[in-house]
Amino acid sequence: MKYQLQIFAQILLTFRYGRDDEEVMGLKLSNESVLCVEQIYPLLPGAPIPQPLTKCQEVLMKRLGPNAHLVNLKLNHAVPASVRLLPAKEYRGAAIGINYDLRIYAGKVYE
């Protein structure tokens, strides 16, 4: 069976307003929102042409070799800033505040 590999990138915003250890009986003290999802490999027809590389990107592409691919994800300018709240009591769980996560998914599409 023949397949094609596809890779997707996703930016996830997590707003946590309570401690992990206070989540009981299905009560979840955080909200998650997917801000951006894009297929990064193979490039889709009509995908925007990458802009000229910055100096940092040039250095990274040289160090990572010929199999490196440039990924450019755009966020809306209205997204909130990353904020971290420090609880009064000692706490070692997930950070309270706003966090951004970059997630990369790979999958096979069978023909």
DALINSUL-V31123 format. One record per run of one state. SS is the DSSP state (2 for helix, 1 for strand, 0 for the rest). FROM is the first residue (numbers start at 1). TO is the last residue. If there is no record, write none. Layout:
ss	from	to
SS	FROM	TO
SS	FROM	TO
This chain:
ss	from	to
0	1	2
1	3	16
0	17	19
2	20	22
0	23	29
1	30	41
0	42	54
2	55	64
0	65	82
1	83	85
0	86	95
1	96	110
0	111	111
